[in-house]
């Protein structure tokens, strides 16, 4: 747990619009301040045809169209963490709509780790300066008139943050729907003990707090879902409901993680997302390349 006091505002109910990307099973969100036309965008997607080496923006364009059609103003472009399974569309959205790109301050640890993995050299800055703002645990910020705050929830990655906006919390990959369980903790910098403690921090929010997932895979063939509550997770989450001890969770998580394949898009995703969604710099010929480390992940 943490000694940080968070400024809860359960009476404020932001309007949340979800955008599901079936190629990566990612859910992005437009979160609107109920008292104004201001909004935040959480965990946007840039499309990639990996085999062809082509980038496109259909997913981001859906968000742009929605924002413009509803006369909204984007204050923030939030990344809950450095995603390993999709590429961020934040710079493209910023170019079209404005807003500040923010991520957790421990992006520096992720950049240092993967800067070495991808042999990025000294020209790649490992200080988080690619982002407009680095959130610390307990930081507050505003979307229009709505006060929001960031909770540091490491375990899946060191930089994971849960963002609480009114009575809604955006948990990234820390939690899945109750029948989906929890995120893996075996990436570099991940830790199952930290993940358990982070989840208990999230589940210490009021029971009625709405929780929004970054991913859903439709366990057992059910339809895709992305919204639940703290109370539902505490009662029914298959991995970490009330009564599951830290030792039980860690044993389960480590055994399960040992059976999982790496995400299909982990190589391009990390290289792009640790740069705040920007592609690596062009070479002398004007071409952009993504590296594939051999035996390096």
C-alpha positions as CSV (number, residue, x, y, z in Angstrom):
1,X,0.0,0.0,0.0
2,X,1.0,3.6,-0.1
3,X,1.0,6.6,2.2
4,X,-0.1,8.9,-0.6
5,X,-3.5,10.5,0.0
6,X,-5.5,10.5,-3.3
7,X,-8.1,13.2,-4.0
8,X,-11.1,11.0,-4.7
9,X,-14.1,12.6,-6.5
10,X,-16.7,9.9,-6.7
11,X,-19.5,12.4,-7.4
12,X,-18.0,13.3,-10.8
13,X,-19.0,10.9,-13.5
14,X,-17.1,11.5,-16.8
15,X,-18.6,10.4,-20.1
16,X,-16.4,7.5,-21.3
17,X,-16.4,6.4,-25.0
18,X,-14.5,3.3,-25.9
19,X,-12.8,2.4,-29.2
20,X,-12.0,-1.3,-29.6
21,X,-9.2,-2.3,-31.9
22,X,-9.8,-6.0,-32.9
23,X,-6.3,-6.5,-34.3
24,X,-4.6,-5.9,-30.9
25,X,-7.6,-6.4,-28.6
26,X,-6.9,-2.9,-27.3
27,X,-9.5,-0.5,-25.9
28,X,-8.8,3.2,-26.2
29,X,-10.9,5.8,-24.5
30,X,-12.1,9.4,-24.9
31,X,-12.9,10.6,-21.4
32,X,-15.0,13.8,-21.2
33,X,-15.3,16.2,-18.3
34,X,-19.1,16.2,-17.6
35,X,-19.0,20.0,-17.0
36,X,-17.3,21.1,-20.2
37,X,-16.1,20.0,-23.7
38,X,-12.7,19.0,-22.5
39,X,-11.5,15.4,-22.7
40,X,-8.5,13.1,-22.4
41,X,-7.6,10.3,-24.7
42,X,-6.2,7.1,-23.0
43,X,-4.1,4.5,-24.7
44,X,-4.5,5.3,-28.4
45,X,-3.5,2.9,-31.2
46,X,-1.4,3.4,-34.3
47,X,-1.9,0.6,-36.8
48,X,0.9,-1.4,-38.3
49,X,1.1,-4.1,-41.0
50,X,4.2,-5.7,-39.5
51,X,5.0,-8.0,-42.4
52,X,4.7,-5.2,-44.9
53,X,6.3,-2.6,-42.7
54,X,3.5,-0.2,-43.2
55,X,2.1,2.3,-40.7
56,X,-1.5,3.6,-40.9
57,X,-3.9,5.5,-38.7
58,X,-7.4,4.1,-39.1
59,X,-7.8,3.5,-35.3
60,X,-6.6,7.0,-34.4
61,X,-8.8,8.6,-37.1
62,X,-11.9,7.1,-35.5
63,X,-11.0,9.0,-32.3
64,X,-10.2,12.2,-34.3
65,X,-13.6,12.0,-36.0
66,X,-15.4,11.5,-32.7
67,X,-13.6,14.4,-31.0
68,X,-14.3,16.8,-33.9
69,X,-17.9,15.7,-34.4
70,X,-18.6,16.3,-30.7
71,X,-16.8,19.6,-30.5
72,X,-14.4,18.4,-27.9
73,X,-11.0,19.8,-26.9
74,X,-8.2,17.3,-26.0
75,X,-6.3,18.3,-22.8
76,X,-4.3,15.1,-22.3
77,X,-3.1,12.1,-24.3
78,X,-2.5,9.5,-21.5
79,X,-0.3,6.4,-21.9
80,X,-0.9,4.1,-18.9
81,X,2.5,2.4,-19.7
82,X,4.9,1.4,-22.5
83,X,2.7,-1.1,-24.3
84,X,4.2,-4.3,-25.7
85,X,1.2,-5.3,-27.8
86,X,0.3,-2.2,-29.8
87,X,1.9,1.0,-31.0
88,X,0.8,4.4,-29.6
89,X,-1.1,6.8,-31.8
90,X,-0.4,9.8,-29.4
91,X,1.9,11.9,-31.6
92,X,-0.5,11.6,-34.5
93,X,-3.4,12.6,-32.3
94,X,-1.4,15.5,-30.9
95,X,-0.6,16.8,-34.3
96,X,-4.3,16.8,-35.3
97,X,-6.0,17.6,-31.9
98,X,-3.4,19.0,-29.5
99,X,-3.1,17.9,-25.9
100,X,-0.1,16.9,-23.8
101,X,1.4,13.4,-23.9
102,X,1.9,12.0,-20.4
103,X,3.3,8.7,-18.9
104,X,4.7,7.5,-15.6
105,X,8.1,8.8,-14.5
106,X,9.5,5.3,-14.4
107,X,9.6,5.5,-18.2
108,X,13.2,6.3,-17.6
109,X,13.8,2.7,-16.3
110,X,12.0,1.3,-19.3
111,X,14.0,3.4,-21.7
112,X,17.3,2.5,-20.0
113,X,16.5,-1.3,-20.2
114,X,15.2,-1.4,-23.7
115,X,17.7,1.2,-25.0
116,X,20.3,-1.4,-24.3
117,X,18.2,-4.3,-25.7
118,X,17.8,-2.4,-29.0
119,X,21.3,-0.9,-29.0
120,X,20.0,2.6,-29.4
121,X,23.3,4.4,-28.7
122,X,23.9,7.6,-26.8
123,X,21.7,9.7,-29.1
124,X,18.6,8.0,-27.6
125,X,17.6,10.0,-24.6
126,X,16.7,7.9,-21.5
127,X,15.3,10.8,-19.4
128,X,11.6,10.7,-20.6
129,X,12.1,14.0,-22.5
130,X,10.1,12.6,-25.5
131,X,7.0,13.0,-23.4
132,X,5.4,16.3,-22.4
133,X,4.8,15.2,-18.8
134,X,6.0,12.4,-16.4
135,X,3.5,11.5,-13.7
136,X,4.5,10.7,-10.2
137,X,2.4,8.8,-7.7
138,X,-0.3,11.1,-6.4
139,X,0.1,13.7,-9.1
140,X,-3.1,15.6,-9.9
141,X,-4.0,17.2,-13.2
142,X,-7.2,18.6,-14.8
143,X,-9.3,17.7,-17.7
144,X,-11.5,20.8,-18.1
145,X,-12.9,21.3,-14.6
146,X,-12.4,17.7,-13.5
147,X,-9.6,16.9,-11.2
148,X,-7.8,13.7,-12.0
149,X,-4.9,11.9,-10.4
150,X,-2.3,9.3,-11.2
151,X,-1.5,6.2,-9.1
152,X,1.8,4.3,-9.6
153,X,0.8,0.7,-10.1
154,X,4.0,-1.2,-11.1
155,X,4.3,-4.9,-11.6
156,X,3.4,-5.4,-15.2
157,X,6.1,-2.8,-16.1
158,X,7.9,-0.3,-13.8
159,X,6.1,2.7,-15.4
160,X,2.5,1.5,-15.1
161,X,0.1,4.1,-13.8
162,X,-3.6,3.9,-13.1
163,X,-5.4,7.2,-13.9
164,X,-8.5,8.1,-11.9
165,X,-10.9,10.6,-13.4
166,X,-13.9,11.3,-11.2
167,X,-15.5,7.9,-10.5
168,X,-13.6,6.2,-13.4
169,X,-10.2,4.5,-13.2
170,X,-8.1,3.5,-16.3
171,X,-6.0,0.6,-15.2
172,X,-3.9,-0.2,-18.3
173,X,-2.8,-3.8,-18.2
174,X,-2.7,-4.1,-14.4
175,X,-6.1,-5.8,-14.3
176,X,-8.4,-7.5,-16.8
177,X,-12.1,-8.2,-16.5
178,X,-12.9,-10.5,-13.5
179,X,-13.0,-13.6,-15.8
180,X,-9.7,-12.5,-17.4
181,X,-7.6,-12.1,-14.3
182,X,-4.5,-10.0,-14.3
183,X,-1.6,-8.9,-16.5
184,X,1.7,-10.9,-16.9
185,X,4.7,-9.8,-14.8
186,X,7.6,-11.4,-16.6
187,X,8.7,-8.5,-18.9
188,X,12.0,-6.9,-17.9
189,X,11.3,-4.8,-14.9
190,X,8.1,-6.7,-14.1
191,X,7.5,-8.2,-10.7
192,X,4.6,-10.4,-9.5
193,X,4.9,-9.2,-5.9
194,X,4.7,-5.6,-7.0
195,X,1.7,-6.4,-9.3
196,X,-0.2,-7.9,-6.4
197,X,0.4,-4.8,-4.2
198,X,-0.5,-2.5,-7.0
199,X,-3.8,-4.3,-7.6
200,X,-4.7,-4.2,-4.0
201,X,-4.0,-0.4,-4.1
202,X,-6.5,-0.1,-7.1
203,X,-9.0,-2.3,-5.2
204,X,-8.8,0.0,-2.2
205,X,-10.7,2.6,-4.2
206,X,-14.5,2.8,-3.5
207,X,-16.4,-0.3,-4.6
208,X,-18.5,1.6,-7.0
209,X,-15.5,3.1,-8.9
210,X,-15.8,2.2,-12.5
211,X,-12.7,0.3,-13.9
212,X,-11.8,0.4,-17.6
213,X,-9.5,-2.2,-19.1
214,X,-6.9,-1.6,-21.8
215,X,-7.4,-5.1,-23.2
216,X,-10.0,-7.8,-23.3
217,X,-9.8,-11.2,-25.1
218,X,-13.3,-12.6,-24.6
219,X,-12.5,-15.5,-22.3
220,X,-14.5,-18.7,-23.1
221,X,-16.0,-17.1,-26.2
222,X,-17.9,-14.3,-24.5
223,X,-18.4,-10.9,-26.2
224,X,-15.7,-8.3,-25.7
225,X,-16.1,-6.2,-22.5
226,X,-14.0,-3.5,-20.9
227,X,-15.9,-1.9,-18.0
228,X,-16.4,-3.3,-14.5
229,X,-16.2,-2.0,-10.9
230,X,-13.8,-2.3,-8.0
231,X,-16.5,-4.3,-6.1
232,X,-16.9,-6.8,-8.9
233,X,-13.2,-7.3,-9.2
234,X,-12.9,-7.8,-5.4
235,X,-15.6,-10.4,-5.5
236,X,-15.0,-12.3,-8.7
237,X,-11.5,-11.7,-10.2
238,X,-10.2,-15.2,-10.9
239,X,-6.6,-14.3,-10.0
240,X,-6.8,-11.7,-7.2
241,X,-10.3,-11.5,-5.6
242,X,-10.5,-10.8,-1.9
243,X,-9.0,-13.7,0.1
244,X,-6.2,-14.5,-2.4
245,X,-2.9,-14.0,-0.6
246,X,0.2,-12.4,-2.1
247,X,2.0,-15.8,-2.0
248,X,-0.8,-17.6,-3.8
249,X,-1.0,-14.9,-6.4
250,X,2.7,-14.8,-7.1
251,X,2.9,-18.6,-7.4
252,X,0.0,-18.6,-9.9
253,X,1.3,-15.6,-11.8
254,X,4.9,-17.0,-12.2
255,X,3.6,-20.4,-13.3
256,X,1.2,-18.9,-15.8
257,X,3.7,-16.4,-17.2
258,X,6.1,-19.3,-17.9
259,X,3.6,-20.7,-20.4
260,X,2.9,-17.4,-22.3
261,X,4.3,-16.5,-25.7
262,X,5.7,-13.0,-26.3
263,X,3.2,-10.5,-27.8
264,X,3.3,-10.5,-31.6
265,X,4.1,-6.8,-31.8
266,X,6.5,-6.5,-28.9
267,X,9.5,-5.7,-31.1
268,X,8.0,-2.7,-32.9
269,X,5.8,-1.6,-30.0
270,X,8.5,-1.1,-27.5
271,X,10.8,0.7,-29.9
272,X,8.0,3.1,-30.8
273,X,6.3,3.5,-27.5
274,X,9.4,4.3,-25.4
275,X,9.8,7.2,-27.8
276,X,6.3,8.5,-26.9
277,X,4.8,6.9,-30.1
278,X,7.4,8.3,-32.5
279,X,9.2,6.1,-35.0
280,X,13.0,5.8,-34.7
281,X,14.9,8.6,-36.5
282,X,15.5,8.2,-40.2
283,X,18.9,7.1,-41.5
284,X,21.1,9.0,-43.9
285,X,19.0,7.7,-46.9
286,X,15.8,9.0,-45.3
287,X,14.4,5.6,-44.4
288,X,13.1,4.4,-41.0
289,X,14.0,1.0,-39.6
290,X,13.0,-1.1,-36.6
291,X,15.6,-3.4,-35.1
292,X,15.1,-7.1,-34.3
293,X,17.5,-8.1,-31.5
294,X,18.6,-11.8,-31.9
295,X,18.3,-13.6,-28.6
296,X,17.9,-10.3,-26.9
297,X,14.5,-10.3,-25.4
